Amino acid sequence: MRVIMFLRPTNLRGTKGAYTTFRKALLSHGFTLVQPEVFLASVRTRRAAEHLVAQMRDVVPETGSVCALVLTERQYASITYLVGGPSYQELAVNQQGNVNL
């Protein structure tokens, strides 16, 4: 399963620190930056994905927008690249996702 977090920070004064803290929390919980403001983590089960989203809910900034999307491996494999191909980060996460953790 894959958990994708989409961030949309605000330009409000004083919110930059909250998003910096949130990004660091994402990285410490196993997320990898795949696009600007898009983080991806690989987990074994839906229950683990729900637990990870719940952990992130505890540290989410109060402003802006943060969306979580949970995909199965089959759904994630159907990504179509219109220009270019997978980035280094996406290849690294894909290799991690294919290994039995």
Secondary structure in CASP SS format (residue, H / E / C, confidence):
PFRMAT SS
TARGET T0000
AUTHOR 0000-0000-0000
METHOD secondary structure of the structure
MODEL  1
M C 1.00
R E 1.00
V E 1.00
I E 1.00
M E 1.00
F E 1.00
L E 1.00
R E 1.00
P C 1.00
T C 1.00
N C 1.00
L C 1.00
R C 1.00
G C 1.00
T C 1.00
K H 1.00
G H 1.00
A H 1.00
Y H 1.00
T H 1.00
T H 1.00
F H 1.00
R H 1.00
K H 1.00
A H 1.00
L H 1.00
L H 1.00
S H 1.00
H C 1.00
G C 1.00
F C 1.00
T E 1.00
L E 1.00
V E 1.00
Q E 1.00
P C 1.00
E C 1.00
V E 1.00
F E 1.00
L E 1.00
A E 1.00
S E 1.00
V C 1.00
R C 1.00
T C 1.00
R H 1.00
R H 1.00
A H 1.00
A H 1.00
E H 1.00
H H 1.00
L H 1.00
V H 1.00
A H 1.00
Q H 1.00
M H 1.00
R H 1.00
D C 1.00
V C 1.00
V C 1.00
P C 1.00
E C 1.00
T C 1.00
G C 1.00
S E 1.00
V E 1.00
C E 1.00
A E 1.00
L E 1.00
V E 1.00
L E 1.00
T C 1.00
E H 1.00
R H 1.00
Q H 1.00
Y H 1.00
A H 1.00
S C 1.00
I C 1.00
T C 1.00
Y C 1.00
L C 1.00
V C 1.00
G C 1.00
G C 1.00
P C 1.00
S C 1.00
Y H 1.00
Q H 1.00
E H 1.00
L H 1.00
A H 1.00
V H 1.00
N H 1.00
Q H 1.00
Q H 1.00
G H 1.00
N H 1.00
V C 1.00
N C 1.00
L C 1.00
END
